[in-house]
Amino acid sequence: MISESSKNHESPDAEIIDSQVHIWLTDRPDRPWIPDPWAGKVASAEKVFRAQLSLSCPAALALDELAVAGVRRAVLAPLMVYGTDVTLEAEAVAEYPDRLSAVAAVDYTRTDLPKHLEELRSQGFRGIRIPGLGWQTFAADGFHNVFAAAGDLGMTVFFNMTHPLPSNVHETFDRFSGVNFVVDQLGLSSAPPIEPLPEEPFAELPLVLPFARHDNVHVKITAAPAYSRATFPFPDIHDAIRILVHAFGAKRIIWASDFTRTNCLYSYTEGLTYLEHVEGLTPVDLARIRGGNIARLLGIWS
């Protein structure tokens, strides 16, 4: 049976929710960044990061940017400069409980992990992300503890894919079938303009499609127009969007702007409304993709 909240989330006029927004303050004594947050990044990526983070983007400023496009609510995603310290996100959710939810960065090696996740959930965090998720650790079943703890609390696990993937990925998704996983950035390894746009932006897409057989795996089409070489409405990415929707179904595709990464490429409004030009997406599909799915997964604002 479809609940009333699910019906509301799937209504063509359902509220739009941006499922990935970053906030931060410039490096300062009372809110220091971790040492060398650029470690492991190529020089070109570090240059882009430094330029993007040279000015603060607190929650109020981010919400103002969304409001220009008529978007009122968002899910905050942790930023690497703070490591696993999500105090800034927790404070923002406490200040704007009706407008913000959040995903927390967690240290999977903590001995008090279940208690820690429970505390995070009480602060408004409804999902987790493992910073720099290492696929060697994944291959050795090193994340089973955090997946189990997240599942016990109904928290969604978000992660980026870096291809090639270890052979036990499908087995892990089957083992933790009660945990919802969200694959970020269309399942692609690159995140333009932090990394240069690949010659074939969607060459890795066929590697993502087999995950559609897992009902608990969802795909976040984060900043998808960043993979385009065209102007709005970015027609050269429409096929990729349709392929993902066909494979996973509109109920497992999630829109996100990540606008602080892409505002040098296109406007927030363009990054939101291009989906209305993708042939075959119905009003109900759009409602699910642009808010309904993330609200249902995280259990927020129902």
Rosetta silent file (secondary structure, phi, psi, omega in degrees, C-alpha in Angstrom):
SEQUENCE: MISESSKNHESPDAEIIDSQVHIWLTDRPDRPWIPDPWAGKVASAEKVFRAQLSLSCPAALALDELAVAGVRRAVLAPLMVYGTDVTLEAEAVAEYPDRLSAVAAVDYTRTDLPKHLEELRSQGFRGIRIPGLGWQTFAADGFHNVFAAAGDLGMTVFFNMTHPLPSNVHETFDRFSGVNFVVDQLGLSSAPPIEPLPEEPFAELPLVLPFARHDNVHVKITAAPAYSRATFPFPDIHDAIRILVHAFGAKRIIWASDFTRTNCLYSYTEGLTYLEHVEGLTPVDLARIRGGNIARLLGIWS
SCORE:     score description
SCORE:     0.000 S_00000001
   1 L     0.000  136.662  177.138    0.000    0.000    0.000 S_00000001
   2 L   -83.942  126.387 -179.252    1.260    3.508   -0.847 S_00000001
   3 L   -72.900  164.546  178.136    1.279    5.753    2.196 S_00000001
   4 H   -62.434  -37.492 -179.559   -0.202    9.234    2.155 S_00000001
   5 H   -65.135  -38.199  177.888    3.296   10.674    2.513 S_00000001
   6 H   -64.305  -40.977  177.711    4.456    8.711   -0.538 S_00000001
   7 H   -58.843  -44.081 -179.257    1.480   10.008   -2.489 S_00000001
   8 H   -61.887  -41.812 -178.806    2.388   13.564   -1.514 S_00000001
   9 H   -66.944  -24.960 -176.803    5.999   13.068   -2.591 S_00000001
  10 H   -99.122    1.080  177.384    4.875   11.723   -5.974 S_00000001
  11 L   -65.846  139.661 -179.906    2.335   14.451   -6.719 S_00000001
  12 L   -55.390  -24.438  179.567    3.278   16.438   -9.852 S_00000001
  13 L  -103.898   22.206  178.962    3.297   19.592   -7.736 S_00000001
  14 L   -62.095  154.130 -177.718    5.381   18.044   -4.930 S_00000001
  15 L   -68.954  140.259  176.861    8.038   20.222   -3.344 S_00000001
  16 L   -81.598  137.187  177.263   11.513   20.155   -4.870 S_00000001
  17 E  -127.485  125.753  176.005   14.359   19.112   -2.572 S_00000001
  18 E   -83.496  118.284 -171.729   18.004   19.577   -3.492 S_00000001
  19 E   -91.894    7.502  171.567   19.728   16.417   -2.284 S_00000001
  20 E  -153.910  106.364  175.350   23.313   17.738   -2.265 S_00000001
  21 E  -133.276  134.040  177.280   24.335   21.131   -0.986 S_00000001
  22 L  -102.524  144.700  170.223   27.653   21.948    0.676 S_00000001
  23 L  -129.264  152.933  178.496   28.233   24.625    3.296 S_00000001
  24 E  -165.952  165.671  169.884   31.530   25.803    4.773 S_00000001
  25 L  -120.260  153.671  176.564   33.405   28.684    6.328 S_00000001
  26 L   -61.106  155.328 -178.730   36.868   29.796    5.328 S_00000001
  27 L   -57.628  123.414 -175.821   39.678   28.243    7.361 S_00000001
  28 E  -150.909  157.204 -174.985   39.730   30.064   10.696 S_00000001
  29 L   -57.074  -37.560 -177.278   40.939   29.444   14.283 S_00000001
  30 L   -85.007   -5.440  178.206   37.466   28.840   15.698 S_00000001
  31 E  -150.707   66.437 -171.778   36.489   26.509   12.831 S_00000001
  32 L   -73.184  149.145  170.944   39.719   25.040   11.445 S_00000001
  33 L   -80.017  162.929  174.176   39.985   22.844    8.385 S_00000001
  34 L   -70.279  154.161  177.533   41.824   19.551    8.584 S_00000001
  35 L   -62.042  134.786  175.805   45.515   19.714    7.612 S_00000001
  36 L    47.610   64.194  178.907   46.052   19.419    3.859 S_00000001
  37 L   -66.097   -9.721 -177.785   42.472   18.676    2.774 S_00000001
  38 L   -91.521    1.488 -176.048   43.755   18.423   -0.810 S_00000001
  39 L   -54.113  132.821  179.203   45.872   15.339   -0.107 S_00000001
  40 L    87.817   -7.405  179.471   45.550   12.813   -2.894 S_00000001
  41 L   -92.600  145.450  175.232   44.106   15.348   -5.333 S_00000001
  42 L   -69.165  160.327 -174.319   45.854   16.239   -8.561 S_00000001
  43 H   -58.315  -38.896 -179.181   47.211   19.784   -8.821 S_00000001
  44 H   -65.566  -37.002  178.941   44.430   20.932  -11.150 S_00000001
  45 H   -68.448  -41.250  177.908   41.758   19.690   -8.733 S_00000001
  46 H   -60.137  -40.556  179.830   43.436   21.422   -5.795 S_00000001
  47 H   -61.951  -42.834  179.501   43.453   24.683   -7.755 S_00000001
  48 H   -66.183  -44.503  179.418   39.715   24.422   -8.448 S_00000001
  49 H   -59.038  -47.008 -177.858   38.949   23.536   -4.825 S_00000001
  50 H   -60.806  -39.893  178.736   40.966   26.460   -3.489 S_00000001
  51 H   -66.464  -43.258 -177.559   39.166   28.873   -5.804 S_00000001
  52 H   -66.950  -34.186 -173.693   35.727   27.513   -4.904 S_00000001
  53 L   -98.490   12.661 -176.940   36.332   27.582   -1.163 S_00000001
  54 L   -71.643  -17.481  175.337   38.024   30.991   -1.008 S_00000001
  55 L  -124.681  146.674 -179.891   34.783   32.548    0.284 S_00000001
  56 L   -67.325  149.523  172.159   32.475   31.159    2.941 S_00000001
  57 E  -132.885   79.759  179.015   29.146   29.597    2.005 S_00000001
  58 L   -72.275  171.352 -174.798   27.119   29.369    5.225 S_00000001
  59 H   -58.638  -41.321 -177.757   23.672   27.788    5.356 S_00000001
  60 H   -61.301  -40.419  179.590   21.811   31.103    5.037 S_00000001
  61 H   -67.659  -42.251  178.837   23.670   31.963    1.833 S_00000001
  62 H   -62.110  -43.058  179.728   23.070   28.512    0.353 S_00000001
  63 H   -64.990  -35.766  176.467   19.352   28.696    1.139 S_00000001
  64 H   -62.909  -40.629  179.868   19.143   32.126   -0.500 S_00000001
  65 H   -63.326  -42.163  178.584   20.697   30.706   -3.664 S_00000001
  66 H   -65.137  -40.752 -174.979   18.155   27.882   -3.751 S_00000001
  67 H   -61.576  -29.833  177.893   15.261   30.250   -3.074 S_00000001
  68 H   -58.527  -33.368  179.621   15.987   32.195   -6.274 S_00000001
  69 L   -95.897    8.791  178.437   14.976   29.054   -8.184 S_00000001
  70 L    80.358   17.382  178.817   11.992   28.383   -5.927 S_00000001
  71 L  -100.445  126.720 -173.323   13.695   25.584   -3.981 S_00000001
  72 L  -104.399  -26.663 -172.125   13.080   25.739   -0.244 S_00000001
  73 E  -124.399  153.492 -177.833   14.606   22.543    1.151 S_00000001
  74 E  -154.652  161.024  173.289   17.919   20.727    0.847 S_00000001
  75 E  -110.048  121.875  179.976   20.058   17.918    2.194 S_00000001
  76 E   -79.575  136.960  176.465   23.495   19.033    3.336 S_00000001
  77 L  -113.303  141.536 -176.845   26.445   16.866    2.327 S_00000001
  78 L   -66.918  146.899  179.454   29.733   16.939    4.266 S_00000001
  79 L  -106.360  142.306 -170.098   32.680   18.793    2.779 S_00000001
  80 H   -63.300  -22.279 -175.264   36.160   17.268    2.846 S_00000001
  81 H   -66.926  -16.030  179.026   37.834   20.279    4.520 S_00000001
  82 H  -105.658    4.727 -178.166   36.302   19.263    7.862 S_00000001
  83 L    61.092 -125.216  178.881   37.043   15.551    7.669 S_00000001
  84 L  -102.086   12.473  176.078   34.414   13.769    9.751 S_00000001
  85 L   -82.852  112.236 -177.710   33.534   16.843   11.836 S_00000001
  86 L  -112.338   28.428 -179.903   29.923   17.653   10.925 S_00000001
  87 H   -59.776  -41.919 -178.111   29.339   20.298   13.581 S_00000001
  88 H   -61.313  -43.452  178.819   28.632   22.966   10.965 S_00000001
  89 H   -66.504  -40.280  179.594   25.927   20.834    9.325 S_00000001
  90 H   -62.563  -41.118  178.508   24.406   19.928   12.710 S_00000001
  91 H   -64.835  -39.390 -179.906   24.179   23.599   13.663 S_00000001
  92 H   -66.111  -42.619  178.765   22.548   24.441   10.332 S_00000001
  93 H   -64.464  -38.157  178.290   19.929   21.689   10.695 S_00000001
  94 H   -66.069  -33.579 -179.168   19.177   22.882   14.235 S_00000001
  95 H   -79.108  -33.360 -177.680   18.718   26.449   12.956 S_00000001
  96 L  -127.305   62.715 -173.934   16.607   25.473    9.915 S_00000001
  97 L   -64.639  -24.031 -179.300   14.900   22.185   10.875 S_00000001
  98 L   -91.372   -1.157 -176.746   12.068   22.667    8.395 S_00000001
  99 L  -124.517  -21.605 -175.582   14.401   23.441    5.513 S_00000001
 100 E  -128.756  138.259  164.238   17.549   21.354    6.007 S_00000001
 101 E  -123.206 -177.103 -174.810   18.424   17.736    6.640 S_00000001
 102 E  -157.155  157.566  172.030   21.928   16.294    6.374 S_00000001
 103 E  -113.057  135.613 -175.715   24.237   13.408    5.585 S_00000001
 104 E  -102.523  142.862  168.428   27.171   12.872    7.953 S_00000001
 105 E   -82.548  133.656 -176.671   30.746   11.925    7.198 S_00000001
 106 L  -129.641  150.504  173.777   31.751    9.074    9.511 S_00000001
 107 L   -93.029  108.186 -173.252   34.914    7.320   10.575 S_00000001
 108 L   -70.036  -10.034 -179.133   34.096    3.644   10.021 S_00000001
 109 L   -89.277   -3.162 -179.434   36.912    2.569   12.401 S_00000001
 110 L   -59.598  138.220  178.531   35.277    4.065   15.496 S_00000001
 111 L   -77.644  -20.597  179.918   34.724    1.516   18.262 S_00000001
 112 L  -103.998   32.962 -171.053   31.531    3.299   19.334 S_00000001
 113 H   -55.720  -49.370 -179.409   30.084    3.411   15.816 S_00000001
 114 H   -58.190  -42.868  179.268   26.470    2.335   16.608 S_00000001
 115 H   -65.914  -40.532 -179.647   26.222    4.875   19.441 S_00000001
 116 H   -62.576  -44.963  179.450   27.842    7.565   17.289 S_00000001
 117 H   -64.989  -36.348  177.848   25.389    7.011   14.431 S_00000001
 118 H   -63.414  -39.943  177.753   22.487    7.106   16.883 S_00000001
 119 H   -64.869  -42.396  178.724   23.723   10.482   18.163 S_00000001
 120 H   -61.609  -42.068 -179.711   24.040   11.771   14.595 S_00000001
 121 H   -62.647  -37.672  179.500   20.523   10.639   13.797 S_00000001
 122 H   -67.506  -20.107  179.090   19.196   12.499   16.833 S_00000001
 123 L   -91.668    2.884  176.737   20.844   15.656   15.442 S_00000001
 124 L   104.727    3.244  177.582   18.962   15.402   12.145 S_00000001
 125 E   -83.798  128.100 -176.748   21.390   13.325   10.077 S_00000001
 126 E  -114.894   -0.548  178.210   19.521   10.745    8.018 S_00000001
 127 E  -149.897  168.873  179.624   22.373    9.336    5.950 S_00000001
 128 E  -133.493  155.297  173.729   26.095    8.704    6.120 S_00000001
 129 E  -135.544  138.575  177.265   29.067    8.993    3.808 S_00000001
 130 L   -98.280  109.182 -177.387   32.478    7.398    4.296 S_00000001
 131 L   -58.111  135.041  177.822   35.087    9.983    3.224 S_00000001
 132 L    55.788   40.709 -177.843   37.485    8.611    0.641 S_00000001
 133 L   -47.299  116.821 -176.682   35.750    5.246    0.652 S_00000001
 134 L   -90.271  124.972 -176.378   38.567    2.846   -0.185 S_00000001
 135 H   -73.093  -21.705  173.389   37.646    0.035   -2.527 S_00000001
 136 H   -66.872  -40.620  176.557   40.452   -2.144   -1.168 S_00000001
 137 H   -66.436  -39.621  177.301   38.807   -1.929    2.239 S_00000001
 138 H   -60.200  -45.034 -178.526   35.439   -2.586    0.600 S_00000001
 139 H   -62.145  -28.945  179.462   36.855   -5.662   -1.120 S_00000001
 140 L   -91.857   16.416 -179.374   38.041   -6.959    2.263 S_00000001
 141 L    60.635   28.728 -175.665   34.540   -6.495    3.758 S_00000001
 142 L   -74.030  -12.083 -178.647   35.960   -3.692    5.875 S_00000001
 143 L  -104.821    6.910 -176.866   32.780   -1.597    5.836 S_00000001
 144 H   -59.861  -34.575 -178.682   30.353   -4.274    6.994 S_00000001
 145 H   -64.875  -42.371 -178.240   30.269   -2.818   10.503 S_00000001
 146 H   -73.936  -34.909  177.091   29.188    0.626    9.341 S_00000001
 147 H   -64.050  -42.624 -179.995   26.677   -0.779    6.852 S_00000001
 148 H   -65.012  -43.532 -179.682   25.109   -2.917    9.594 S_00000001
 149 H   -64.674  -40.944  177.759   24.970   -0.011   12.049 S_00000001
 150 H   -63.226  -43.177 -179.817   23.406    2.260    9.424 S_00000001
 151 H   -61.807  -39.075 -179.973   20.844   -0.402    8.563 S_00000001
 152 H   -61.881  -29.221 -177.285   19.836   -0.824   12.212 S_00000001
 153 H  -102.138    3.349 -179.489   19.028    2.898   12.368 S_00000001
 154 L    67.768   31.013  179.763   17.430    3.179    8.937 S_00000001
 155 L   -96.740  139.019 -179.042   20.190    5.482    7.704 S_00000001
 156 E   -83.955  143.271 -179.830   21.019    5.635    3.989 S_00000001
 157 E  -104.893  123.214  179.651   24.616    5.092    2.829 S_00000001
 158 E  -107.653  141.349  177.082   25.976    7.470    0.157 S_00000001
 159 E  -159.624  159.353  174.027   29.192    6.862   -1.776 S_00000001
 160 L   -96.083  149.778  174.769   31.099    7.620   -4.956 S_00000001
 161 L   -99.432  141.574  171.137   32.167    4.927   -7.391 S_00000001
 162 L  -128.897  117.146 -173.345   35.690    4.639   -8.752 S_00000001
 163 L   -90.280  146.605    1.424   36.039    2.122  -11.535 S_00000001
 164 L   -78.179  155.320 -177.696   36.968   -0.699  -11.752 S_00000001
 165 L   -96.077  155.679  177.041   35.057   -1.937   -8.718 S_00000001
 166 L   -66.267  158.021 -173.171   35.906   -4.965   -6.542 S_00000001
 167 L   -70.905  -17.146 -175.548   34.200   -8.233   -7.398 S_00000001
 168 L   -94.471   11.589 -177.618   32.252   -8.433   -4.140 S_00000001
 169 H   -61.813  -47.853 -179.388   30.202   -5.253   -4.645 S_00000001
 170 H   -63.507  -40.152  178.407   27.058   -7.087   -5.766 S_00000001
 171 H   -60.717  -39.160  179.709   27.435   -9.621   -2.957 S_00000001
 172 H   -66.951  -43.798  178.424   27.640   -6.772   -0.424 S_00000001
 173 H   -62.891  -35.484  176.733   24.514   -5.070   -1.741 S_00000001
 174 H   -69.065  -42.740 -178.151   22.700   -8.423   -1.514 S_00000001
 175 H   -62.218  -39.507 -179.639   23.971   -9.091    2.003 S_00000001
 176 L  -105.381   53.114 -176.581   22.781   -5.680    3.191 S_00000001
 177 L   -65.747  -18.121  178.310   19.531   -5.729    1.257 S_00000001
 178 L   -87.542   -1.368  179.132   17.809   -3.836    4.067 S_00000001
 179 L  -104.010  132.830  175.348   20.159   -0.865    3.695 S_00000001
 180 L   -86.615  128.117  177.468   19.526    1.793    1.071 S_00000001
 181 E  -111.851  140.634  175.740   22.632    2.802   -0.887 S_00000001
 182 E  -121.726  117.290  176.998   22.904    5.926   -3.054 S_00000001
 183 E   -85.934  124.676 -174.355   25.571    6.006   -5.749 S_00000001
 184 L   -88.201  165.102  171.781   26.657    9.584   -6.356 S_00000001
 185 H    53.569   41.741  178.273   27.619   11.436   -9.567 S_00000001
 186 H    61.897   12.011 -176.891   25.690    9.060  -11.873 S_00000001
 187 H    80.719   11.425 -177.106   28.098    6.338  -10.781 S_00000001
 188 L   -94.665  156.219 -176.587   30.945    8.003  -12.716 S_00000001
 189 L   -78.965  -29.043 -173.511   34.495    8.481  -11.451 S_00000001
 190 L   -95.147  158.413  177.563   34.939   12.107  -12.490 S_00000001
 191 L  -139.068   77.189  179.805   33.358   15.267  -11.101 S_00000001
 192 L   -60.935  147.030    3.164   33.857   18.172  -13.540 S_00000001
 193 L   -91.452   11.042  177.393   35.089   20.855  -13.278 S_00000001
 194 L   -61.199  -45.609  168.474   37.183   19.553  -10.354 S_00000001
 195 L  -106.848  152.679  178.014   38.564   17.031  -12.816 S_00000001
 196 L   -60.323  148.060  177.447   38.650   17.776  -16.547 S_00000001
 197 L   -64.504  123.233  179.555   35.639   16.572  -18.528 S_00000001
 198 L   -61.744  155.350  178.836   36.555   13.151  -19.982 S_00000001
 199 L   -58.430  -41.071  174.433   36.604   12.807  -23.753 S_00000001
 200 L  -116.227   90.774 -171.590   33.745   10.314  -23.410 S_00000001
 201 L   -57.415  -31.004 -174.404   31.909   11.521  -20.279 S_00000001
 202 L  -109.958   24.553 -179.749   29.600    8.509  -20.048 S_00000001
 203 L   -61.718  -28.508 -178.519   32.018    5.747  -21.005 S_00000001
 204 L   -86.145   -8.031 -174.856   31.638    4.239  -17.499 S_00000001
 205 H   -56.023  -41.282  178.438   27.835    4.265  -17.560 S_00000001
 206 H   -59.261  -22.616  178.334   27.533    0.612  -18.743 S_00000001
 207 H   -76.898  -18.477 -178.420   29.464   -0.369  -15.590 S_00000001
 208 H   -87.415  -33.024 -171.753   26.783    1.256  -13.435 S_00000001
 209 H   -60.083  -34.199  178.889   23.713   -0.327  -15.018 S_00000001
 210 H   -59.537  -20.118 -179.673   24.181   -3.837  -13.530 S_00000001
 211 H   -74.255   -8.700  178.752   23.502   -2.358  -10.093 S_00000001
 212 H   -64.912  -20.593 -179.488   19.906   -1.769  -11.129 S_00000001
 213 H   -71.101  -13.788  177.744   19.136   -5.374  -10.180 S_00000001
 214 L   -93.629  114.645 -178.093   19.523   -4.388   -6.520 S_00000001
 215 L   -63.931  -19.237 -177.540   16.303   -2.759   -5.301 S_00000001
 216 L   -93.918    6.404  178.965   18.240   -1.047   -2.510 S_00000001
 217 E  -107.530  128.769 -178.943   20.641    0.782   -4.845 S_00000001
 218 E  -122.050  159.923 -179.980   19.752    4.270   -6.072 S_00000001
 219 E  -122.098  128.255  176.810   21.600    6.699   -8.342 S_00000001
 220 E   -98.154  119.294 -179.083   22.045   10.388   -7.633 S_00000001
 221 E   -88.289   64.215 -175.384   22.376   12.397  -10.844 S_00000001
 222 E   -67.188  123.670  173.801   24.496   14.995   -9.116 S_00000001
 223 L    48.261   43.206 -176.114   25.349   18.018  -11.257 S_00000001
 224 H   -56.931  -37.000 -179.985   24.698   16.022  -14.425 S_00000001
 225 H   -62.532  -13.799  176.810   24.965   19.061  -16.754 S_00000001
 226 H   -65.782  -16.798  178.304   28.631   19.318  -15.744 S_00000001
 227 H   -91.597    5.499 -176.801   29.192   16.372  -18.123 S_00000001
 228 L   -95.710  148.343  171.411   27.731   18.326  -21.047 S_00000001
 229 L  -106.301    6.479 -179.092   29.551   20.157  -23.805 S_00000001
 230 L  -109.118  172.741  175.164   26.361   21.927  -24.867 S_00000001
 231 L   -92.874  172.868  179.640   24.407   24.829  -23.431 S_00000001
 232 L   -50.529  134.426    8.936   21.045   24.625  -21.663 S_00000001
 233 L   -94.501   31.766  171.219   19.076   22.344  -21.793 S_00000001
 234 L    57.694   56.822 -173.728   22.215   20.195  -22.277 S_00000001
 235 H   -62.280  -21.818 -177.577   20.815   17.791  -24.907 S_00000001
 236 H   -76.347   -3.889  174.574   24.005   15.708  -25.042 S_00000001
 237 H  -107.663   -5.156 -174.886   23.335   14.275  -21.566 S_00000001
 238 H   -62.590  -38.552  179.319   19.648   13.427  -22.098 S_00000001
 239 H   -61.859  -41.470  179.540   20.351    9.922  -23.388 S_00000001
 240 H   -62.405  -40.749  177.779   22.393    9.124  -20.274 S_00000001
 241 H   -63.925  -45.068  179.916   19.555   10.306  -18.036 S_00000001
 242 H   -63.209  -39.231  179.360   17.024    8.234  -19.971 S_00000001
 243 H   -62.185  -44.305  179.217   19.263    5.157  -19.799 S_00000001
 244 H   -65.353  -43.412  179.811   19.551    5.446  -16.020 S_00000001
 245 H   -64.402  -39.691  178.772   15.821    6.021  -15.567 S_00000001
 246 H   -64.139  -40.117 -176.745   15.041    3.048  -17.803 S_00000001
 247 H   -74.967  -47.058 -173.287   17.425    0.795  -15.852 S_00000001
 248 H   -96.045  -19.974 -172.854   16.664    1.875  -12.285 S_00000001
 249 L    84.882  149.003 -177.374   13.188    3.329  -12.662 S_00000001
 250 H   -62.593  -20.961 -179.916   12.264    6.904  -11.787 S_00000001
 251 H   -74.204   -9.516 -178.379   11.745    5.836   -8.144 S_00000001
 252 H  -123.071   21.018  175.074   15.478    5.212   -7.729 S_00000001
 253 E  -114.544  134.510 -173.089   16.917    8.301   -9.424 S_00000001
 254 E  -128.118  127.453  178.739   17.701   11.353   -7.279 S_00000001
 255 E   -85.496  144.366  174.273   18.439   14.890   -8.454 S_00000001
 256 E  -150.530  144.300 -177.471   21.098   17.031   -6.782 S_00000001
 257 L   -88.033  -45.598 -169.225   22.617   20.352   -7.764 S_00000001
 258 L    47.372   47.388 -167.384   26.003   20.476   -5.979 S_00000001
 259 H   -65.146  -25.515 -179.876   25.782   24.065   -7.185 S_00000001
 260 H   -70.140  -18.029  174.230   28.896   25.314   -5.412 S_00000001
 261 H   -84.729  -31.754 -167.976   30.908   23.018   -7.688 S_00000001
 262 H  -111.975    1.274 -174.746   29.112   23.930  -10.903 S_00000001
 263 L   -68.167   -8.523  173.107   28.061   27.571  -10.603 S_00000001
 264 L   -86.321   -6.708 -177.334   30.973   28.511  -12.874 S_00000001
 265 L  -105.707  -38.730 -177.333   29.459   26.311  -15.613 S_00000001
 266 L  -162.464  166.349 -175.525   25.717   27.058  -15.552 S_00000001
 267 L   -79.955  161.633  177.475   23.081   28.649  -13.344 S_00000001
 268 H   -59.600  -45.140 -178.832   21.257   26.946  -10.506 S_00000001
 269 H   -60.728  -40.374  177.764   17.961   27.295  -12.363 S_00000001
 270 H   -64.113  -40.033  179.655   19.435   25.659  -15.483 S_00000001
 271 H   -69.407  -16.993  177.333   20.771   22.780  -13.391 S_00000001
 272 H   -92.056  -43.744 -168.376   17.276   22.280  -11.967 S_00000001
 273 H   -92.115   -7.613 -179.050   15.023   22.695  -14.988 S_00000001
 274 H   -59.607  -29.753 -179.095   16.960   20.822  -17.701 S_00000001
 275 H   -62.033  -26.212  178.706   15.168   17.634  -16.637 S_00000001
 276 H   -67.565  -13.247 -179.626   11.913   19.133  -17.886 S_00000001
 277 H  -102.703   -0.447  178.997   13.397   18.903  -21.387 S_00000001
 278 L   -82.111  113.916 -175.442   14.384   15.230  -21.173 S_00000001
 279 L   -61.013  134.569  176.728   11.955   13.417  -23.436 S_00000001
 280 L   101.126  -16.074  178.197    9.958   10.669  -21.761 S_00000001
 281 L   -83.009  123.491 -179.619   10.024   11.995  -18.182 S_00000001
 282 L   -85.603  166.720  174.748    6.482   12.489  -16.890 S_00000001
 283 H   -56.720  -36.315  177.430    5.428   15.050  -14.269 S_00000001
 284 H   -68.292  -40.726  175.695    5.285   12.230  -11.709 S_00000001
 285 H   -56.892  -47.373 -178.755    8.794   11.111  -12.711 S_00000001
 286 H   -61.667  -41.008  179.443   10.069   14.658  -12.205 S_00000001
 287 H   -62.742  -40.987  178.146    8.384   14.910   -8.801 S_00000001
 288 H   -66.029  -48.982 -173.755   10.027   11.683   -7.679 S_00000001
 289 H   -66.750  -38.937 -172.966   13.470   12.531   -9.048 S_00000001
 290 H   -96.372   23.477  175.593   13.561   16.134   -7.815 S_00000001
 291 H   163.983  -43.311 -175.161   12.458   15.559   -4.243 S_00000001
 292 H   -60.942  -41.734 -176.118   10.080   12.682   -3.655 S_00000001
 293 H   -68.273  -43.769 -178.880   12.703    9.946   -3.702 S_00000001
 294 H   -69.363  -35.608  177.444   15.150   11.589   -1.315 S_00000001
 295 H   -63.808  -41.512  178.831   12.324   12.530    1.067 S_00000001
 296 H   -67.156  -45.463 -177.639   11.106    8.924    1.072 S_00000001
 297 H   -62.260  -44.097 -175.872   14.574    7.420    1.489 S_00000001
 298 H   -90.319   -9.234  179.900   15.564    9.679    4.381 S_00000001
 299 L    67.481   42.726 -174.902   12.103    9.876    5.938 S_00000001
 300 L  -117.399  144.068  172.032   12.090   13.668    5.933 S_00000001
 301 L    51.439   46.679 -179.472    9.318   16.261    5.614 S_00000001
 302 L   -89.664    0.000    0.000    6.564   13.744    4.950 S_00000001
